[in-house]
C-alpha cells in the first residue's frame, strides 16, 4: 500500500495552527499523526524537523507540568505571542537554544 502524499501547509505560521494541523488536520487533510502512523519513514528534514521539534517540546512541557498536550500547546502559543515571534523558525531556534542551556546546566 502506498502512503498518501501530503505536504505540510505553508500557511501554518503559528504554534496554534501547527498543533491543529498535527492533531486535527487542516482543510480536510489528514493529521500528521495519522500520516506518521502509516509511514514512519526516515528522519525528518527541514521544515518537517523544525515542526516536529516544536511538537516534541509541547509534549515535554505537558509531561513536565502534568497537563494535557492541548494545554501545553496553548501554553506554547501564548509564549510564542508574548515573545513576539513572527515565524515558527524563530520560535524553534529559541527553544533549541533554551534546551542546550538546560542540558548543559
C-alpha positions, 0 to 999 in steps of 0.5 A: 500500500502506498502512503498518501502524499501530503505536504505540510501547509505553508500557511501554518505560521503559528504554534496554534495552527501547527498543533491543529494541523498535527492533531486535527488536520487542516482543510480536510487533510489528514493529521500528521499523526495519522500520516506518521502512523502509516509511514514512519519513514526516515528522519525528518528534514527541514521544515518537517524537523523544525515542526516536529521539534516544536511538537516534541517540546509541547509534549515535554512541557505537558509531561513536565507540568502534568497537563494535557498536550492541548494545554501545553500547546496553548501554553506554547502559543501564548509564549510564542505571542508574548515573545513576539515571534513572527515565524515558527523558525524563530520560535524553534531556534529559541527553544533549541537554544533554551534546551542546550542551556538546560542540558548543559546546566 
